[in-house]
Amino acid sequence: MKRYTANINTSHPIIAIDIGYSAKTASCALTYSGSRETQTIQFGECIEATRHLIEKKGKHTIILEAVLSTYHRPNGNPDIRGDFEKGRGWYYGPGVSTFAAAIRFLQILDQKLSKDIRQIPIVEGFLSYKKIRTQHADDAQRLLKEFSTAERFKARSGSEPIISEIDGIPNIVRYNHP
């Protein structure tokens, strides 16, 4: 049984993560159901905080503001996963860094979690097309607070999860219209 699943369980609390990938700055933000605070932390700390929350409080649905699936044309070239992604493709611009960060985040979290914690629901938060620059903490809070009202998309047929430990193709939840 794989560690992560694209099947959402609405009874689980939520961990919302605005992911960044920096060597020295606090580029990530994390908040969760029932919390009044949002932590702005470094990448490695974010993995550890997520592990701690899951092991202490049980399974959560993870909303990760990062690319969680890919699509490649029959000729092997990357392409967008659907119209929702036009102008903000996963394989160029900021999408590439969140793609790399998400791969590393999920692989290390998988290694650190207890082996019996399986089928953690995971969702791609697509928080793009912002009208103004926002703080990481604000983005993490939006991922959590607006999860039930944000638009839902499925990646086009033929898409693949970014790592083999994801069962299925995570849903894409878009928080801003282009």
C-alpha positions, -999 to +999 in steps of 0.1 A: +000+000+000+014+034-010+020+062+015-001+089-002-035+087-019-055+110-042-087+099-025-099+126-001-114+117+032-134+147+044-133+134+080-096+140+083-083+174+096-062+194+071-026+205+070-021+233+045+014+240+032+027+269+011+059+253+000+092+270-009+126+257-016+154+278-002+187+270+014+186+298+040+152+316+042+119+306+057+102+299+024+074+276+037+043+282+057+022+256+075-011+257+093-036+231+102-072+225+112-079+238+147-047+260+148-048+297+153-013+302+141+006+297+110+043+288+111+067+304+086+096+280+085+124+266+064+119+237+041+135+210+063+115+223+093+083+221+073+089+184+067+096+178+104+066+199+115+043+179+091+057+146+104+052+156+140+016+167+134+007+134+117+024+112+143+010+132+172-026+139+160-031+112+133-038+113+096-045+146+080-053+156+044-023+175+031-029+204+008+005+211-008+008+243-028+030+225-053+029+205-085+018+169-077+013+155-112+028+158-146+017+153-182+038+145-212+028+143-248+032+110-268+065+124-281+078+128-246+076+166-243+059+182-213+025+198-216-001+215-194-024+192-175-055+211-185-069+245-194-068+255-157-030+257-161-027+278-192+000+304-187+011+287-155+024+254-167+039+229-143+071+225-163+083+262-165+086+293-144+076+289-107+060+255-114+094+239-118+106+249-083+074+237-066+077+204-086+112+199-073+103+209-037+073+186-037+092+156-048+118+161-021+092+170+006+071+139-001+101+115-004+116+127+029+083+128+047+077+092+036+111+081+050+105+098+083+069+087+090+061+055+109+056+026+084+021+020+096+008+055+087-005+049+051-029+063+026-024+100+036-048+120+014-030+146-007-043+175-028-025+200-050-033+236-040-031+258-071-027+293-057-016+312-088-029+343-107-027+364-075-034+401-080-009+412-054+022+396-037+013+378-005+032+363+024+037+326+027+016+325+059-013+342+042-012+317+014-012+287+038-042+302+056-061+306+023-053+270+013-070+259+046-098+283+049-110+282+013-105+245+006-141+236+005-151+265-018-121+265-042-125+252-078-117+215-084-099+201-114-086+168-125-054+165-145-059+154-181-059+117-189-024+103-191-011+125-163+011+108-137+018+115-100+052+131-093+064+101-072+055+064-071+043+066-035+012+085-046-018+063-054-037+080-081-036+115-095-042+142-068-070+166-074-060+202-082-078+228-062-075+263-077-080+293-054-078+322-079-093+326-114-069+338-141 
